[in-house]
């Protein structure tokens, strides 16, 4: 059996993967995980990371190429070898880039998958951003996860809240989406945190639960940008990161704040429909909104989307992209 989980909503794909893996664990399958986004090394993790950070682009390509070959050999072995003592296998293959595979490896992978597509004892799950062409002629159970529209996002919040035995008011939901936008991973984690607090949550509860230093740093960062204080903005950026906030969450929050600022600015220019942004966030963003023109805010968003694409392609990390972004606009 073969599964394909794809789409640009990586968190929902990972969530679906975790549920599948849990089911197969209950069936006592042996689980094999292979991730083409992580290179393997005989060195310690710290040594490997240091060596990789200092490596040239050419050396990094060689590292990835060598690692991919190692992963492929392991996958080929597990697809083609039947263990007499443990013949129930789940093989999870993450972020395979078929364009980078040599033709002979791609052909052998297709042949290997063809052999096991109807085998109930071997299940393979692929998780990728785009559906794989190599699976097009095979029997595959496909699921595609895309960015959620407003109604689907609202349903996701309600479903996640229900699964965790907590109820959110409409204002609470609005505040969460004002903070995190359509970042389903961040929303999911915040709802789980809220469920440990009380069973009924309003927007004031959320504001009370947010750590003041983190809240101050994010809005303080936009205030520093608004006042053209580059040194303070970069200091606050790294302060947030060093406090333990995940770099991609910081990046996503900044993108969402600028998107909210753009909505507020558009409403100031043409006050027809009020922006779907919680009033608390509107008040906090006013200094930032009033410091830039509509055109400048639009260009900021475009620039961040360009960095987002580079991050997804592994060409730059989130913190460096934010530093460059701050340097560009101040």
Secondary structure, 3 states (H helix, E strand, C coil): CEEEEECCCHHHHHHHHHHHHHHHHHCCCEEEEEECCCCCCCCCHHHHHHHHHHCCHHHHHHHHHHHHHHHHHHHHHHHHCCCCCCCCEEEEEECCCHHHCCHHHHHHHHHHHHHHCCCCCEEEEEEECCCCHHHCCCCCEEEECCCCCHHHHHHHHHHHHHHCCCEECHHHHHHHHHHHCCCHHHHHHHHHHHHCCCCEECHHHHHHHCCHHHHHHHHHHHHHHHCCCHHHHHHHHHHHHHCCCCHHHHHHHHHHHHHHHHHHHHHHHCCCCCCCCCHHHHHHHHHHHCCCCHHHHHHHHHHHHHHHHHHHCCCCCHHHHHHHHHHHHC
